[in-house]
Amino acid sequence: MPRKMGRWSTGRRSRTARAELSFSVSHMERLLWEGHYAQCLSSSAPIFLAAIMQRLTAKVLELAGNVAQNSGQRHITPELVDIAAALSG
């Protein structure tokens, strides 16, 4: 009888999935390498960068949603994102 594979089976998982992130860890690593920001790069640096980018994006979108709700709008527009970014910084 074939063995059923569960959600967290022993199969291969990406670094993004293992870190439970939405931002691609591989993409962040490629950007760090191509930007020549350091001669050597630790294995955790792109994971950390992806987590920071995800957190900052979530916070700005949350603030933009609050501004939209306070102004009676139902959608987040680029102008609201600009206002939220100005408020957070």
C-alpha positions in Angstrom: 0.0 0.0 0.0 1.5 3.4 -1.0 2.3 5.7 1.8 0.3 9.0 1.9 2.3 12.1 1.9 1.2 14.7 4.5 1.5 18.4 4.3 4.9 18.4 6.1 6.3 15.2 4.5 10.0 14.4 4.1 10.0 15.9 0.6 12.1 18.8 -0.6 11.0 22.2 0.6 12.4 25.6 -0.5 14.2 27.9 2.0 11.2 30.3 1.7 8.8 27.5 2.7 11.0 26.4 5.6 11.3 29.9 6.9 7.5 30.4 6.4 8.0 33.6 4.4 6.2 35.1 1.4 9.2 36.9 0.0 11.6 34.7 -1.9 14.8 33.8 -0.1 16.5 32.8 -3.4 15.6 36.1 -5.0 17.1 38.0 -2.0 20.3 35.9 -2.2 20.6 36.7 -5.9 20.1 40.4 -5.3 22.8 40.4 -2.6 25.3 38.5 -4.8 24.6 40.7 -7.9 24.9 43.9 -5.9 28.4 43.0 -4.7 27.5 44.1 -1.1 30.0 41.8 0.5 32.8 39.4 -0.5 31.3 36.6 1.5 27.6 35.9 2.4 26.3 33.8 5.2 23.6 31.3 4.6 21.2 33.2 6.9 21.6 36.7 5.4 19.1 36.3 2.6 16.6 34.7 5.0 17.0 37.6 7.4 16.7 40.1 4.5 13.5 38.4 3.2 12.0 38.5 6.7 12.8 42.2 7.2 11.4 43.1 3.7 8.2 41.1 4.4 7.8 42.7 7.9 8.3 46.3 6.5 5.9 45.7 3.6 3.2 44.3 6.0 3.6 47.3 8.3 3.4 49.9 5.5 0.3 48.1 4.0 -1.3 48.0 7.5 -0.8 51.7 7.9 -2.1 52.4 4.4 -5.2 50.4 5.2 -5.7 52.4 8.4 -5.4 55.7 6.4 -7.8 54.3 3.8 -10.3 53.3 6.4 -10.1 56.7 8.2 -10.6 58.6 5.0 -13.6 56.4 4.0 -12.0 54.7 1.1 -12.3 51.0 0.4 -9.1 50.5 -1.6 -5.4 51.1 -0.9 -4.0 53.5 -3.6 -0.4 54.5 -4.2 -1.1 57.9 -2.7 -2.2 56.2 0.6 1.0 54.0 0.6 3.0 57.3 0.2 1.1 58.8 3.2 1.6 55.6 5.3 5.3 55.5 4.4 5.7 59.2 5.5 3.9 58.5 8.7 6.0 55.5 9.6 9.4 57.2 8.9 
